[in-house]
C-alpha cells in the first residue's frame, strides 16, 4: 500500500517533466554536483560566486496547478515554456530587470543554496513539485521541492523567480 501511495504521489511530477526535472534526474538525488559537502561555505564562496543561470519549474498536481518552466540567464534574458494552466502556453522568450535579478542572485548566494538538500519531500498527495536550478561557477545544482517541504529560504527563491516573471518584458511567442 505504501509503495502505491508513493507511486501515485509521483505521477503528477512525471506527467510534464521538463528541462529542470531532467537535470535533477541526471544529477541524482543524493549528491551535489561539483560541490564537496565537507567544504565550508566560506571555502566555496571565497572566490566570488558567478551565477550564470537560474531556473524554476512547476509541475502539475491532480487539480489545476500551473505547470511551466523558465531559465533566466545572468544578462536578464529568459526562455519560458508554459505547459498547462498558465496564461502563456508554449515557448516564449523575454527579459527581466537586471537590477532585480542581481538582487535575487545575491539572495541566492546569501542563502547558501548549494548547501540545501537536493530533494525535499513529504508524504502527502496532490501537490506539485517545484524544481529550482542554479548554475554557479560552472556547476549546476537542481533541487526538487515536493509539496513545499523545503526550507523557507528555498520557498522565497521560488517566489522571487516568479516575481521576476510578473514584471518581465515578454517577446512574441516562439
N, CA and C atoms as an extended XYZ file, in Angstrom:
522
Properties=species:S:1:pos:R:3:atomname:S:1:resname:S:1:resid:I:1 pbc="F F F"
N         0.824       -1.195        0.000 N   UNK     1
C         0.000        0.000        0.000 CA  UNK     1
C         0.871        1.262        0.000 C   UNK     1
N         1.948        1.261        0.797 N   UNK     2
C         2.838        2.420        0.884 CA  UNK     2
C         3.481        2.702       -0.480 C   UNK     2
N         3.917        1.647       -1.190 N   UNK     3
C         4.541        1.857       -2.499 CA  UNK     3
C         3.541        2.390       -3.513 C   UNK     3
N         2.272        1.999       -3.403 N   UNK     4
C         1.245        2.532       -4.296 CA  UNK     4
C         1.043        4.012       -4.022 C   UNK     4
N         1.023        4.399       -2.747 N   UNK     5
C         0.866        5.805       -2.380 CA  UNK     5
C         2.024        6.629       -2.924 C   UNK     5
N         3.236        6.125       -2.802 N   UNK     6
C         4.406        6.843       -3.317 CA  UNK     6
C         4.314        6.970       -4.825 C   UNK     6
N         3.899        5.906       -5.518 N   UNK     7
C         3.762        5.938       -6.967 CA  UNK     7
C         2.748        6.996       -7.384 C   UNK     7
N         1.568        7.006       -6.754 N   UNK     8
C         0.556        7.982       -7.115 CA  UNK     8
C         0.970        9.400       -6.747 C   UNK     8
N         1.782        9.546       -5.722 N   UNK     9
C         2.275       10.856       -5.338 CA  UNK     9
C         3.214       11.411       -6.404 C   UNK     9
N         4.000       10.549       -7.039 N   UNK    10
C         4.988       10.999       -8.008 CA  UNK    10
C         4.429       11.175       -9.406 C   UNK    10
N         3.277       10.592       -9.714 N   UNK    11
C         2.738       10.651      -11.065 CA  UNK    11
C         2.567       12.075      -11.576 C   UNK    11
N         1.973       13.023      -10.813 N   UNK    12
C         1.827       14.374      -11.370 CA  UNK    12
C         3.163       15.002      -11.727 C   UNK    12
N         4.205       14.713      -10.962 N   UNK    13
C         5.516       15.288      -11.235 CA  UNK    13
C         6.113       14.743      -12.511 C   UNK    13
N         5.739       13.520      -12.875 N   UNK    14
C         6.303       12.893      -14.049 CA  UNK    14
C         5.536       13.245      -15.313 C   UNK    14
N         4.281       13.661      -15.178 N   UNK    15
C         3.430       13.891      -16.337 CA  UNK    15
C         3.989       14.953      -17.276 C   UNK    15
N         4.473       16.042      -16.763 N   UNK    16
C         5.010       17.108      -17.593 CA  UNK    16
C         6.401       17.482      -17.127 C   UNK    16
N         7.247       16.490      -16.949 N   UNK    17
C         8.618       16.764      -16.516 CA  UNK    17
C         9.338       17.505      -17.622 C   UNK    17
N         9.950       18.595      -17.269 N   UNK    18
C        10.627       19.429      -18.250 CA  UNK    18
C        12.128       19.409      -18.071 C   UNK    18
N        12.746       20.465      -18.523 N   UNK    19
C        14.201       20.558      -18.568 CA  UNK    19
C        14.841       20.459      -17.181 C   UNK    19
N        14.268       21.136      -16.191 N   UNK    20
C        14.867       21.103      -14.857 CA  UNK    20
C        14.658       19.747      -14.192 C   UNK    20
N        13.501       19.121      -14.406 N   UNK    21
C        13.275       17.779      -13.868 CA  UNK    21
C        14.284       16.806      -14.467 C   UNK    21
N        14.564       16.938      -15.759 N   UNK    22
C        15.563       16.085      -16.402 CA  UNK    22
C        16.953       16.315      -15.804 C   UNK    22
N        17.316       17.584      -15.566 N   UNK    23
C        18.603       17.885      -14.934 CA  UNK    23
C        18.687       17.277      -13.538 C   UNK    23
N        17.571       17.361      -12.795 N   UNK    24
C        17.531       16.802      -11.447 CA  UNK    24
C        17.792       15.299      -11.485 C   UNK    24
N        17.159       14.606      -12.423 N   UNK    25
C        17.347       13.153      -12.539 CA  UNK    25
C        18.790       12.811      -12.888 C   UNK    25
N        19.392       13.587      -13.788 N   UNK    26
C        20.790       13.350      -14.159 CA  UNK    26
C        21.720       13.602      -12.975 C   UNK    26
N        21.389       14.615      -12.162 N   UNK    27
C        22.204       14.992      -11.014 CA  UNK    27
C        22.203       13.887       -9.964 C   UNK    27
N        21.075       13.207       -9.796 N   UNK    28
C        20.953       12.204       -8.738 CA  UNK    28
C        20.577       12.887       -7.444 C   UNK    28
N        19.651       12.318       -6.706 N   UNK    29
C        19.114       12.993       -5.527 CA  UNK    29
C        20.036       12.954       -4.322 C   UNK    29
N        21.099       12.168       -4.359 N   UNK    30
C        21.935       12.044       -3.175 CA  UNK    30
C        23.285       12.725       -3.288 C   UNK    30
N        23.491       13.525       -4.325 N   UNK    31
C        24.783       14.193       -4.427 CA  UNK    31
C        24.589       15.624       -4.883 C   UNK    31
N        25.573       16.424       -4.616 N   UNK    32
C        25.571       17.809       -5.030 CA  UNK    32
C        26.605       17.945       -6.131 C   UNK    32
N        26.175       18.259       -7.327 N   UNK    33
C        27.061       18.349       -8.491 CA  UNK    33
C        28.167       19.356       -8.240 C   UNK    33
N        29.400       18.874       -8.266 N   UNK    34
C        30.547       19.762       -8.227 CA  UNK    34
C        30.929       20.287       -6.856 C   UNK    34
N        30.146       20.045       -5.822 N   UNK    35
C        30.473       20.568       -4.500 CA  UNK    35
C        30.660       19.425       -3.531 C   UNK    35
N        31.715       19.502       -2.757 N   UNK    36
C        32.010       18.527       -1.739 CA  UNK    36
C        31.304       18.984       -0.463 C   UNK    36
N        30.419       18.135        0.086 N   UNK    37
C        29.635       18.525        1.262 CA  UNK    37
C        30.516       18.837        2.466 C   UNK    37
N        31.768       18.361        2.474 N   UNK    38
C        32.641       18.649        3.605 CA  UNK    38
C        33.261       20.040        3.508 C   UNK    38
N        33.145       20.688        2.343 N   UNK    39
C        33.671       22.043        2.207 CA  UNK    39
C        32.779       23.009        2.980 C   UNK    39
N        33.388       24.005        3.563 N   UNK    40
C        32.595       25.016        4.244 CA  UNK    40
C        32.082       26.026        3.224 C   UNK    40
N        31.058       26.739        3.603 N   UNK    41
C        30.504       27.770        2.721 CA  UNK    41
C        31.568       28.799        2.375 C   UNK    41
N        32.400       29.180        3.357 N   UNK    42
C        33.438       30.184        3.111 CA  UNK    42
C        34.440       29.712        2.065 C   UNK    42
N        34.743       28.400        2.061 N   UNK    43
C        35.672       27.868        1.065 CA  UNK    43
C        35.097       28.000       -0.342 C   UNK    43
N        33.804       27.719       -0.472 N   UNK    44
C        33.175       27.783       -1.785 CA  UNK    44
C        32.976       29.225       -2.225 C   UNK    44
N        32.572       30.083       -1.301 N   UNK    45
C        32.243       31.452       -1.685 CA  UNK    45
C        33.448       32.384       -1.633 C   UNK    45
N        34.623       31.855       -1.272 N   UNK    46
C        35.788       32.728       -1.175 CA  UNK    46
C        36.126       33.352       -2.524 C   UNK    46
N        36.021       32.558       -3.593 N   UNK    47
C        36.133       33.197       -4.893 CA  UNK    47
C        34.719       33.643       -5.245 C   UNK    47
N        34.599       34.868       -5.681 N   UNK    48
C        33.294       35.487       -5.872 CA  UNK    48
C        32.386       34.591       -6.721 C   UNK    48
N        31.208       34.237       -6.203 N   UNK    49
C        30.319       33.361       -6.944 CA  UNK    49
C        29.893       34.008       -8.258 C   UNK    49
N        29.836       33.202       -9.263 N   UNK    50
C        29.419       33.667      -10.573 CA  UNK    50
C        28.205       32.860      -10.991 C   UNK    50
N        27.018       33.353      -10.655 N   UNK    51
C        25.790       32.672      -11.038 CA  UNK    51
C        25.470       33.093      -12.466 C   UNK    51
N        25.456       32.125      -13.361 N   UNK    52
C        25.214       32.424      -14.780 CA  UNK    52
C        23.801       32.096      -15.218 C   UNK    52
N        23.108       31.223      -14.486 N   UNK    53
C        21.719       30.876      -14.813 CA  UNK    53
C        20.984       30.462      -13.558 C   UNK    53
N        19.696       30.763      -13.550 N   UNK    54
C        18.797       30.227      -12.527 CA  UNK    54
C        17.565       29.711      -13.246 C   UNK    54
N        16.877       28.784      -12.615 N   UNK    55
C        15.686       28.244      -13.253 CA  UNK    55
C        14.643       27.842      -12.242 C   UNK    55
N        13.420       27.742      -12.728 N   UNK    56
C        12.281       27.326      -11.917 CA  UNK    56
C        11.369       26.494      -12.798 C   UNK    56
N        10.906       25.393      -12.256 N   UNK    57
C         9.926       24.574      -12.972 CA  UNK    57
C         8.870       24.125      -11.983 C   UNK    57
N         7.621       24.296      -12.354 N   UNK    58
C         6.498       23.851      -11.533 CA  UNK    58
C         5.770       22.750      -12.293 C   UNK    58
N         5.463       21.645      -11.586 N   UNK    59
C         4.796       20.514      -12.224 CA  UNK    59
C         3.304       20.515      -11.904 C   UNK    59
N         2.593       19.661      -12.588 N   UNK    60
C         1.161       19.514      -12.370 CA  UNK    60
C         0.869       18.855      -11.032 C   UNK    60
N        -0.365       19.051      -10.579 N   UNK    61
C        -0.913       18.293       -9.461 CA  UNK    61
C        -2.170       17.618      -10.015 C   UNK    61
N        -2.991       17.032       -9.159 N   UNK    62
C        -4.222       16.411       -9.657 CA  UNK    62
C        -5.302       17.433       -9.980 C   UNK    62
N        -5.083       18.677       -9.631 N   UNK    63
C        -6.037       19.742       -9.919 CA  UNK    63
C        -5.549       20.604      -11.063 C   UNK    63
N        -5.589       21.906      -10.861 N   UNK    64
C        -5.225       22.860      -11.924 CA  UNK    64
C        -3.973       23.658      -11.562 C   UNK    64
N        -3.008       23.016      -10.967 N   UNK    65
C        -1.751       23.694      -10.630 CA  UNK    65
C        -1.041       24.117      -11.913 C   UNK    65
N        -0.547       25.345      -11.969 N   UNK    66
C         0.173       25.792      -13.167 CA  UNK    66
C         1.451       24.977      -13.383 C   UNK    66
N         1.675       24.586      -14.632 N   UNK    67
C         2.869       23.819      -14.987 CA  UNK    67
C         3.650       24.600      -16.041 C   UNK    67
N         4.869       24.981      -15.693 N   UNK    68
C         5.714       25.755      -16.597 CA  UNK    68
C         7.152       25.663      -16.144 C   UNK    68
N         8.052       26.104      -17.009 N   UNK    69
C         9.457       26.186      -16.629 CA  UNK    69
C        10.059       27.448      -17.220 C   UNK    69
N        11.066       27.956      -16.539 N   UNK    70
C        11.770       29.150      -17.000 CA  UNK    70
C        13.235       29.024      -16.623 C   UNK    70
N        14.097       29.445      -17.525 N   UNK    71
C        15.528       29.547      -17.249 CA  UNK    71
C        15.947       30.979      -17.564 C   UNK    71
N        16.549       31.633      -16.572 N   UNK    72
C        16.947       33.032      -16.681 CA  UNK    72
C        18.468       33.101      -16.655 C   UNK    72
N        19.033       33.759      -17.649 N   UNK    73
C        20.490       33.938      -17.703 CA  UNK    73
C        20.867       35.202      -16.940 C   UNK    73
N        22.130       35.292      -16.569 N   UNK    74
C        22.597       36.416      -15.750 CA  UNK    74
C        22.510       37.756      -16.479 C   UNK    74
N        22.353       37.743      -17.805 N   UNK    75
C        22.179       39.002      -18.531 CA  UNK    75
C        20.722       39.476      -18.528 C   UNK    75
N        19.839       38.687      -17.883 N   UNK    76
C        18.434       39.071      -17.764 CA  UNK    76
C        17.525       38.435      -18.804 C   UNK    76
N        18.061       37.783      -19.802 N   UNK    77
C        17.212       37.128      -20.802 CA  UNK    77
C        16.714       35.791      -20.250 C   UNK    77
N        15.538       35.387      -20.734 N   UNK    78
C        14.997       34.110      -20.274 CA  UNK    78
C        14.293       33.380      -21.398 C   UNK    78
N        14.153       32.064      -21.177 N   UNK    79
C        13.298       31.242      -22.033 CA  UNK    79
C        12.279       30.570      -21.119 C   UNK    79
N        11.055       30.525      -21.598 N   UNK    80
C         9.920       30.065      -20.796 CA  UNK    80
C         9.120       29.076      -21.625 C   UNK    80
N         8.642       28.024      -20.966 N   UNK    81
C         7.717       27.092      -21.604 CA  UNK    81
C         6.535       26.892      -20.676 C   UNK    81
N         5.349       27.248      -21.151 N   UNK    82
C         4.115       27.038      -20.407 CA  UNK    82
C         3.474       25.739      -20.850 C   UNK    82
N         3.240       24.831      -19.898 N   UNK    83
C         2.693       23.521      -20.231 CA  UNK    83
C         1.174       23.469      -20.071 C   UNK    83
N         0.665       23.851      -18.900 N   UNK    84
C        -0.765       23.741      -18.629 CA  UNK    84
C        -1.164       24.692      -17.505 C   UNK    84
N        -2.401       25.178      -17.576 N   UNK    85
C        -2.990       26.018      -16.534 CA  UNK    85
C        -2.199       27.303      -16.282 C   UNK    85
N        -1.665       27.884      -17.363 N   UNK    86
C        -0.961       29.162      -17.304 CA  UNK    86
C        -1.508       30.063      -18.407 C   UNK    86
N        -1.314       31.368      -18.259 N   UNK    87
C        -1.762       32.310      -19.284 CA  UNK    87
C        -0.986       32.162      -20.581 C   UNK    87
N         0.281       31.853      -20.473 N   UNK    88
C         1.135       31.721      -21.666 CA  UNK    88
C         1.476       30.250      -21.885 C   UNK    88
N         0.831       29.635      -22.864 N   UNK    89
C         1.140       28.256      -23.234 CA  UNK    89
C         2.153       28.258      -24.357 C   UNK    89
N         3.093       27.335      -24.319 N   UNK    90
C         4.099       27.246      -25.369 CA  UNK    90
C         5.390       27.920      -24.966 C   UNK    90
N         6.216       28.191      -25.970 N   UNK    91
C         7.564       28.728      -25.751 CA  UNK    91
C         7.616       30.237      -25.961 C   UNK    91
N         8.257       30.910      -25.032 N   UNK    92
C         8.435       32.356      -25.081 CA  UNK    92
C         9.863       32.703      -24.683 C   UNK    92
N        10.253       33.901      -25.010 N   UNK    93
C        11.495       34.474      -24.516 CA  UNK    93
C        11.173       35.869      -23.995 C   UNK    93
N        12.140       36.469      -23.349 N   UNK    94
C        11.938       37.817      -22.840 CA  UNK    94
C        13.124       38.238      -21.997 C   UNK    94
N        12.904       39.304      -21.207 N   UNK    95
C        13.968       39.783      -20.328 CA  UNK    95
C        13.358       40.298      -19.030 C   UNK    95
N        14.165       40.213      -17.975 N   UNK    96
C        13.753       40.683      -16.658 CA  UNK    96
C        14.662       41.836      -16.254 C   UNK    96
N        14.236       42.567      -15.249 N   UNK    97
C        15.025       43.678      -14.719 CA  UNK    97
C        16.379       43.179      -14.228 C   UNK    97
N        17.446       43.750      -14.762 N   UNK    98
C        18.790       43.334      -14.342 CA  UNK    98
C        19.036       43.664      -12.878 C   UNK    98
N        18.508       44.783      -12.414 N   UNK    99
C        18.694       45.166      -11.021 CA  UNK    99
C        17.998       44.164      -10.106 C   UNK    99
N        16.747       43.820      -10.407 N   UNK   100
C        16.020       42.850       -9.581 CA  UNK   100
C        16.681       41.482       -9.650 C   UNK   100
N        17.165       41.108      -10.833 N   UNK   101
C        17.854       39.827      -10.985 CA  UNK   101
C        19.122       39.800      -10.139 C   UNK   101
N        19.925       40.864      -10.184 N   UNK   102
C        21.153       40.908       -9.377 CA  UNK   102
C        20.829       40.781       -7.892 C   UNK   102
N        19.756       41.427       -7.461 N   UNK   103
C        19.346       41.329       -6.064 CA  UNK   103
C        18.979       39.887       -5.719 C   UNK   103
N        18.242       39.225       -6.604 N   UNK   104
C        17.878       37.829       -6.379 CA  UNK   104
C        19.113       36.928       -6.368 C   UNK   104
N        20.042       37.162       -7.291 N   UNK   105
C        21.257       36.346       -7.325 CA  UNK   105
C        22.054       36.500       -6.032 C   UNK   105
N        22.096       37.699       -5.488 N   UNK   106
C        22.774       37.914       -4.211 CA  UNK   106
C        22.054       37.176       -3.087 C   UNK   106
N        20.715       37.205       -3.112 N   UNK   107
C        19.936       36.483       -2.103 CA  UNK   107
C        20.204       34.976       -2.190 C   UNK   107
N        20.258       34.444       -3.417 N   UNK   108
C        20.557       33.018       -3.602 CA  UNK   108
C        21.919       32.691       -3.005 C   UNK   108
N        22.903       33.529       -3.292 N   UNK   109
C        24.240       33.323       -2.732 CA  UNK   109
C        24.217       33.405       -1.206 C   UNK   109
N        23.562       34.432       -0.671 N   UNK   110
C        23.496       34.611        0.781 CA  UNK   110
C        22.729       33.482        1.473 C   UNK   110
N        21.826       32.825        0.736 N   UNK   111
C        21.017       31.734        1.302 CA  UNK   111
C        21.762       30.412        1.368 C   UNK   111
N        22.986       30.374        0.841 N   UNK   112
C        23.772       29.132        0.817 CA  UNK   112
C        23.050       28.033        0.036 C   UNK   112
N        22.525       28.384       -1.124 N   UNK   113
C        21.752       27.471       -1.964 CA  UNK   113
C        22.457       26.126       -2.159 C   UNK   113
N        23.757       26.140       -2.362 N   UNK   114
C        24.476       24.892       -2.633 CA  UNK   114
C        24.525       23.952       -1.434 C   UNK   114
N        24.122       24.418       -0.270 N   UNK   115
C        24.098       23.557        0.901 CA  UNK   115
C        22.697       23.071        1.245 C   UNK   115
N        21.688       23.468        0.471 N   UNK   116
C        20.364       22.878        0.638 CA  UNK   116
C        20.441       21.419        0.212 C   UNK   116
N        19.539       20.599        0.743 N   UNK   117
C        19.435       19.215        0.281 CA  UNK   117
C        19.032       19.242       -1.193 C   UNK   117
N        19.253       18.138       -1.876 N   UNK   118
C        18.857       18.051       -3.282 CA  UNK   118
C        17.376       17.773       -3.451 C   UNK   118
N        16.731       17.245       -2.408 N   UNK   119
C        15.333       16.868       -2.539 CA  UNK   119
C        14.614       17.052       -1.208 C   UNK   119
N        13.411       17.615       -1.283 N   UNK   120
C        12.545       17.764       -0.115 CA  UNK   120
C        11.208       17.119       -0.470 C   UNK   120
N        10.708       16.282        0.440 N   UNK   121
C         9.514       15.512        0.159 CA  UNK   121
C         8.740       15.306        1.448 C   UNK   121
N         7.428       15.320        1.330 N   UNK   122
C         6.571       14.978        2.455 CA  UNK   122
C         5.520       13.997        1.952 C   UNK   122
N         5.038       13.133        2.806 N   UNK   123
C         4.130       12.057        2.416 CA  UNK   123
C         2.685       12.481        2.244 C   UNK   123
N         2.432       13.438        1.380 N   UNK   124
C         1.065       13.845        1.050 CA  UNK   124
C         0.868       13.710       -0.459 C   UNK   124
N        -0.375       13.715       -0.878 N   UNK   125
C        -0.661       13.593       -2.310 CA  UNK   125
C        -1.254       14.883       -2.845 C   UNK   125
N        -1.345       14.949       -4.156 N   UNK   126
C        -1.999       16.041       -4.869 CA  UNK   126
C        -1.300       17.384       -4.731 C   UNK   126
N         0.014       17.363       -4.707 N   UNK   127
C         0.780       18.599       -4.656 CA  UNK   127
C         1.779       18.629       -5.814 C   UNK   127
N         2.104       19.799       -6.284 N   UNK   128
C         3.123       19.876       -7.346 CA  UNK   128
C         4.531       19.789       -6.762 C   UNK   128
N         5.464       19.521       -7.649 N   UNK   129
C         6.883       19.608       -7.309 CA  UNK   129
C         7.413       20.882       -7.936 C   UNK   129
N         8.251       21.586       -7.213 N   UNK   130
C         8.916       22.766       -7.750 CA  UNK   130
C        10.407       22.448       -7.807 C   UNK   130
N        10.972       22.597       -9.000 N   UNK   131
C        12.416       22.427       -9.182 CA  UNK   131
C        13.033       23.806       -9.312 C   UNK   131
N        14.125       24.021       -8.592 N   UNK   132
C        14.920       25.230       -8.803 CA  UNK   132
C        16.302       24.794       -9.266 C   UNK   132
N        16.925       25.646      -10.052 N   UNK   133
C        18.239       25.338      -10.593 CA  UNK   133
C        19.102       26.583      -10.481 C   UNK   133
N        20.354       26.374      -10.072 N   UNK   134
C        21.337       27.449      -10.038 CA  UNK   134
C        22.612       26.919      -10.678 C   UNK   134
N        23.100       27.663      -11.661 N   UNK   135
C        24.393       27.348      -12.268 CA  UNK   135
C        25.373       28.395      -11.757 C   UNK   135
N        26.313       27.943      -10.918 N   UNK   136
C        27.265       28.849      -10.266 CA  UNK   136
C        28.678       28.317      -10.453 C   UNK   136
N        29.575       29.185      -10.872 N   UNK   137
C        30.973       28.820      -11.066 CA  UNK   137
C        31.114       27.562      -11.924 C   UNK   137
N        30.257       27.471      -12.950 N   UNK   138
C        30.321       26.353      -13.888 CA  UNK   138
C        29.689       25.061      -13.399 C   UNK   138
N        29.108       25.053      -12.205 N   UNK   139
C        28.485       23.844      -11.651 CA  UNK   139
C        26.986       24.072      -11.511 C   UNK   139
N        26.218       23.039      -11.793 N   UNK   140
C        24.759       23.143      -11.756 CA  UNK   140
C        24.196       22.329      -10.609 C   UNK   140
N        23.299       22.942       -9.847 N   UNK   141
C        22.581       22.237       -8.788 CA  UNK   141
C        21.091       22.438       -9.015 C   UNK   141
N        20.345       21.328       -8.973 N   UNK   142
C        18.891       21.356       -9.111 CA  UNK   142
C        18.301       20.770       -7.836 C   UNK   142
N        17.290       21.443       -7.299 N   UNK   143
C        16.624       20.984       -6.079 CA  UNK   143
C        15.171       20.675       -6.398 C   UNK   143
N        14.707       19.538       -5.906 N   UNK   144
C        13.307       19.132       -6.024 CA  UNK   144
C        12.610       19.429       -4.700 C   UNK   144
N        11.505       20.171       -4.758 N   UNK   145
C        10.774       20.569       -3.554 CA  UNK   145
C         9.308       20.168       -3.725 C   UNK   145
N         8.949       18.980       -3.245 N   UNK   146
C         7.572       18.489       -3.360 CA  UNK   146
C         6.733       19.015       -2.195 C   UNK   146
N         5.574       19.532       -2.512 N   UNK   147
C         4.594       19.990       -1.516 CA  UNK   147
C         5.167       21.051       -0.577 C   UNK   147
N         6.054       21.883       -1.106 N   UNK   148
C         6.638       22.971       -0.320 CA  UNK   148
C         7.246       22.468        0.988 C   UNK   148
N         8.005       21.385        0.898 N   UNK   149
C         8.599       20.744        2.075 CA  UNK   149
C         9.959       21.316        2.456 C   UNK   149
N        10.528       22.126        1.602 N   UNK   150
C        11.869       22.646        1.828 CA  UNK   150
C        11.892       23.811        2.796 C   UNK   150
N        13.079       24.344        3.033 N   UNK   151
C        13.227       25.488        3.945 CA  UNK   151
C        12.593       26.762        3.368 C   UNK   151
N        12.298       27.696        4.245 N   UNK   152
C        11.634       28.925        3.802 CA  UNK   152
C        12.494       29.731        2.839 C   UNK   152
N        13.813       29.651        2.955 N   UNK   153
C        14.674       30.375        2.007 CA  UNK   153
C        14.512       29.819        0.595 C   UNK   153
N        14.313       28.507        0.472 N   UNK   154
C        14.066       27.920       -0.841 CA  UNK   154
C        12.729       28.392       -1.384 C   UNK   154
N        11.703       28.405       -0.545 N   UNK   155
C        10.390       28.915       -0.943 CA  UNK   155
C        10.513       30.369       -1.404 C   UNK   155
N        11.289       31.165       -0.694 N   UNK   156
C        11.469       32.571       -1.067 CA  UNK   156
C        12.132       32.693       -2.438 C   UNK   156
N        13.125       31.867       -2.705 N   UNK   157
C        13.775       31.889       -4.018 CA  UNK   157
C        12.759       31.567       -5.109 C   UNK   157
N        11.927       30.554       -4.886 N   UNK   158
C        10.882       30.201       -5.854 CA  UNK   158
C         9.953       31.387       -6.108 C   UNK   158
N         9.523       32.030       -5.042 N   UNK   159
C         8.599       33.167       -5.161 CA  UNK   159
C         9.254       34.348       -5.874 C   UNK   159
N        10.511       34.594       -5.589 N   UNK   160
C        11.214       35.723       -6.205 CA  UNK   160
C        11.450       35.493       -7.703 C   UNK   160
N        11.680       34.253       -8.101 N   UNK   161
C        11.794       33.962       -9.532 CA  UNK   161
C        10.450       34.217      -10.209 C   UNK   161
N         9.370       33.754       -9.580 N   UNK   162
C         8.035       34.033      -10.125 CA  UNK   162
C         7.776       35.536      -10.237 C   UNK   162
N         8.204       36.291       -9.236 N   UNK   163
C         8.009       37.741       -9.248 CA  UNK   163
C         8.734       38.382      -10.435 C   UNK   163
N         9.928       37.874      -10.747 N   UNK   164
C        10.640       38.393      -11.918 CA  UNK   164
C         9.796       38.229      -13.178 C   UNK   164
N         9.104       37.098      -13.302 N   UNK   165
C         8.278       36.846      -14.488 CA  UNK   165
C         7.081       37.782      -14.549 C   UNK   165
N         6.519       38.114      -13.390 N   UNK   166
C         5.368       39.018      -13.371 CA  UNK   166
C         5.722       40.396      -13.925 C   UNK   166
N         6.971       40.785      -13.728 N   UNK   167
C         7.412       42.118      -14.152 CA  UNK   167
C         8.277       42.072      -15.408 C   UNK   167
N         8.307       40.920      -16.079 N   UNK   168
C         9.197       40.720      -17.234 CA  UNK   168
C         8.671       41.408      -18.485 C   UNK   168
N         9.591       41.651      -19.404 N   UNK   169
C         9.251       42.104      -20.750 CA  UNK   169
C         9.238       40.834      -21.620 C   UNK   169
N         8.059       40.517      -22.155 N   UNK   170
C         7.893       39.282      -22.928 CA  UNK   170
C         8.007       39.556      -24.406 C   UNK   170
N         8.748       38.689      -25.103 N   UNK   171
C         8.814       38.752      -26.555 CA  UNK   171
C         7.619       37.987      -27.134 C   UNK   171
N         7.510       37.967      -28.405 N   UNK   172
C         6.455       37.212      -29.073 CA  UNK   172
C         6.663       35.714      -28.857 C   UNK   172
N         5.561       34.985      -28.921 N   UNK   173
C         5.618       33.537      -28.784 CA  UNK   173
C         6.517       32.934      -29.855 C   UNK   173
N         7.340       31.960      -29.443 N   UNK   174
C         8.265       31.292      -30.370 CA  UNK   174
C         7.626       30.055      -30.948 C   UNK   174
